[in-house]
Amino acid sequence: MQQNELDNQLSQIRDKLTGLDRKADNRVFLPCEAENVHEVCRFLFSDLGLRFVISTGIDAEDCFEVLHHFSNDESGCLVTVKAFVRNRESPELDSITPLIPGAEWIEREMHDLLGIKFRNHPNLERLILADDWPEGVYPLRKEVQA
Amino acid sequence: MSEPLRKSVLAVGPFHPLQEEMEFFQLTVDGEKVTDIKARISYNHRGIEKLSETLQFDQVPYLVSRVCGICSASHPLAYVQAVEEIAAVKPPERALYVRTIINELERIHSHLLWVGLAGHFIGYDTVFMWAWKYREPVLDLLEEITGNRNNYGNVKVGGCREDIPDELIPKINQELDVIERKTEMLTKAVLDDPVLHARLKGVGILTKEDAIKYAVTGPTARGSGIAIDVRRDDPYAAYDDLDWKVISQPEGDVFAKAVVRLLETLESVKIIRQALARLPKGPVSVDVKEIPPGEGCGRAEAPRGETFHYVRSDGGNRPVRHKIRAPSYVNVPSFKASCIGADIADVTITLAAVDPCYSCTERIAVVDGHSAVIHDYDELLRLSREKTARIKKEIGAPDVKLEDC
């Protein structure tokens, strides 16, 4: 898919997004609320056929951010879905693993390191943390010192 | 009965925490057939993403060089490209060419390393010795350029730390001629060898559909007919200016991945030759004062596939978040698609075909659902080599086919 076609397609999901942030010709960020993340990712992966790259979990000051990065390899464009998880006490959002098996590990990793729960994940067991790591301590959160 | 057994397997598994990329695979088998595969990773999690938040922007490349000893050019390159994106910095032309040359030398030594190991796994130790012998001069060249055989620490935000001295160029070209000849010899030997055809074709197939589902990259994707390559798709360094091909094969088996890597090595030689011939004059870095607030993504095609770095800055002198995705992180889970239904004797080479790391394939234990027999790494290697020997006998091939030239 060429870049202009991708841009046209992205306008179809504008109502699921809170904006569209174009940092460069080949870098697009799609901010959205957590409840829409599954639908937006489904659109990018299944309808547009973008390649899943990886996700990034971020402990931002007032919320958690889960970034799902996709790549449109034909135009070299990275499309990043930026989901805001506002509930800091018990952060959770829908898993994209049932849709994209390649996301299984990274969602488990974010669960381990940031304590974000992924609903409908087929296997949310520990991946990164050791079996004897204490419950409820999430090393990638800002309050944990390196 | 499977639960207590699995625990006992973990206890006897051969762990070597000195090697990188520790992984533990637990295969459930029914007779000779693999029925399930489970992986456990993170035995040596070093917390590099968290550590990165404690370092200044210009210190981070030295840290991320150490994500992987083999890909120690790709990781810092992807990182600095992310930071350069935030700061809108454009490195000088010469730096882009130097980056290209170092990254392609890295690909050559990594692919030759893989060819050697693949030979070792199927009982072709001659291939192992030769491929590693040809690889050695590449490391020497990297040492002459950057000062280090690995962990080059050559790339920085705004350019490169060390330039390629003009007087070194004839020597690099000379070595490239030798590497090209030897790689062509190895490629021809692989493509012409009936034993390797019988041993590797149709083994460990990753279909195109599964490759997409598991989001694999690099030679793992290109061996399954997905012709993606960041160097061409989202060009960085000097790749856009040079003439080279993306190699892909449709079959998805171990043989296809071997062919992709061998032909890619030859493409890398081509790339370096052109880059050396066109190396622009001038400085290799620009001064970068401050990194403004913002976020950036950098990616580079490492020997194993796309290396992805995401960096966020709040305008301070350290990243507030730095995400690293190495290619094996998406390539390794595809074993679920390529190993289930396979023979145990084919598992070592199927796992190795993704080129996760030497250490990974050492960490296999097999649980037999019926007899509770546990195979260790040596046993699996023996099974794999026996299968090759059996095929050789059937075909009537001589023990050593390659000629040392």
Interface residues (C-beta under 8 A of the other chain):
Chain A: K23 A24 N26 R27 F29 R51 F52 V53 I54 T56 I58 L67 H69 S71 D73 E74 G76 C77 L78 T80 I100 P101 G102 A103 E104 W105 I106 L127 I128 L129 A130 P139 L140 V144 A146
Chain B: I41 S42 H45 G47 E49 K50 L51 E53 T54 E85 I212 K213 Y214 A215 V216 I228 V230 D233 D234 P235 G294 E295 G296 C297 R299 E306 F308 Y310 R312 R321 K323 R325 Y329 V330 P333 K336
